Amino acid sequence: MKRITYSDGSILTSNAITTALLRYITSVPGTDNSVTVDVTVLGENDETCMHTLVLSAASQFDVVDVEGVTEEEEVARFPVPEMPVVGITGIIESTGDAGRTAEDFNRITSEIENGLGQ
């Protein structure tokens, strides 16, 4: 188990979630936006609950080991969340209009590159 201290709070979560967050946070500084990540944390009365972290380029974590549940319990009780994609992502359009859209895009790009017909 790890205690993650950030901003003005702290959470207790699994080693795997902590590792995933630390890897992920290194990809956030390249963006101008913040992202939210829901993680499973150890709450009161030894119960797990969801906690939302808001991560940005300014996010800083202080991580320390704490005594807690066994590694087997961590795997069962603390699933590693799927992290949101950071930055620009591309998709492949698969509709019938995809070809016409590509042609329009290419035509407009060509016009811009050639001074709009001047």
C-alpha positions as CSV (number, residue, x, y, z in Angstrom):
1,M,0.0,0.0,0.0
2,K,1.0,3.6,-0.6
3,R,0.0,6.9,0.8
4,I,-0.1,9.5,-1.9
5,T,0.0,13.1,-0.7
6,Y,-0.9,15.8,-3.3
7,S,-2.3,19.3,-3.2
8,D,-4.0,19.5,0.2
9,G,-4.9,15.9,0.7
10,S,-3.8,12.3,0.8
11,I,-5.1,8.9,-0.2
12,L,-4.2,5.2,0.5
13,T,-4.2,3.0,-2.5
14,S,-2.4,0.0,-4.0
15,N,1.1,-0.3,-5.3
16,A,-0.2,-1.1,-8.8
17,I,-2.5,2.0,-8.9
18,T,0.3,4.2,-7.6
19,T,2.7,2.9,-10.2
20,A,0.1,3.5,-13.0
21,L,-0.5,7.0,-11.7
22,L,3.2,7.9,-11.6
23,R,3.7,6.6,-15.1
24,Y,0.6,8.4,-16.3
25,I,1.4,11.8,-14.7
26,T,4.6,12.0,-16.7
27,S,2.4,12.3,-19.9
28,V,0.2,15.1,-18.6
29,P,2.8,17.9,-18.6
30,G,2.7,18.0,-22.4
31,T,-0.9,19.3,-22.4
32,D,-2.5,22.5,-21.4
33,N,-5.6,20.8,-19.9
34,S,-6.2,18.9,-16.7
35,V,-7.6,15.4,-16.7
36,T,-9.6,13.5,-14.1
37,V,-8.8,9.9,-13.0
38,D,-11.0,7.8,-10.7
39,V,-9.0,5.5,-8.5
40,T,-10.0,3.0,-5.8
41,V,-8.7,4.1,-2.4
42,L,-8.9,2.7,1.1
43,G,-11.5,4.6,3.1
44,E,-12.8,4.5,6.6
45,N,-13.5,1.1,8.3
46,D,-11.2,-0.7,5.8
47,E,-13.6,-0.2,3.0
48,T,-12.7,0.8,-0.5
49,C,-14.3,3.7,-2.3
50,M,-13.7,5.7,-5.5
51,H,-11.7,9.0,-5.4
52,T,-11.4,11.4,-8.3
53,L,-8.0,13.0,-8.8
54,V,-7.6,16.1,-11.0
55,L,-4.2,15.9,-12.7
56,S,-2.4,18.7,-14.6
57,A,1.1,19.8,-15.5
58,A,1.4,21.2,-12.0
59,S,0.5,18.0,-10.2
60,Q,3.0,16.8,-7.6
61,F,2.8,13.6,-5.6
62,D,4.6,12.6,-2.5
63,V,4.5,8.8,-2.1
64,V,5.4,6.7,0.9
65,D,5.0,3.0,1.8
66,V,2.4,2.1,4.5
67,E,1.4,-1.1,6.1
68,G,-1.8,-2.4,4.8
69,V,-3.4,-5.3,3.0
70,T,-1.5,-8.2,1.4
71,E,-0.5,-8.1,-2.3
72,E,-3.2,-10.6,-3.1
73,E,-5.8,-8.4,-1.4
74,E,-4.6,-5.3,-3.3
75,V,-5.0,-7.1,-6.7
76,A,-8.6,-8.1,-5.7
77,R,-9.7,-4.9,-4.1
78,F,-7.9,-2.2,-6.1
79,P,-8.3,-2.5,-9.8
80,V,-6.0,-0.3,-11.9
81,P,-8.1,2.3,-13.7
82,E,-7.9,2.9,-17.4
83,M,-6.2,6.3,-17.8
84,P,-7.7,8.9,-20.1
85,V,-5.9,9.6,-23.4
86,V,-3.8,12.8,-23.1
87,G,-3.3,15.0,-26.1
88,I,-4.6,14.8,-29.7
89,T,-5.8,11.5,-31.0
90,G,-6.7,10.5,-34.5
91,I,-9.5,8.3,-35.7
92,I,-10.2,6.6,-38.9
93,E,-13.5,7.6,-40.4
94,S,-15.4,4.5,-41.7
95,T,-18.6,6.1,-43.0
96,G,-19.6,6.4,-46.6
97,D,-18.7,10.1,-46.5
98,A,-15.1,9.4,-45.5
99,G,-13.8,9.6,-49.1
100,R,-15.6,12.8,-49.8
101,T,-14.4,14.3,-46.6
102,A,-10.8,13.4,-47.4
103,E,-11.2,14.9,-50.9
104,D,-12.6,18.1,-49.4
105,F,-9.8,18.3,-46.9
106,N,-7.2,17.8,-49.6
107,R,-8.8,20.4,-51.9
108,I,-9.0,23.0,-49.1
109,T,-5.4,22.3,-48.0
110,S,-4.2,22.7,-51.6
111,E,-6.0,26.0,-51.9
112,I,-4.4,27.3,-48.7
113,E,-1.0,26.1,-49.8
114,N,-1.4,27.8,-53.2
115,G,-2.7,31.2,-51.9
116,L,-6.4,30.5,-52.4
117,G,-6.0,30.8,-56.2
118,Q,-4.0,34.0,-56.2
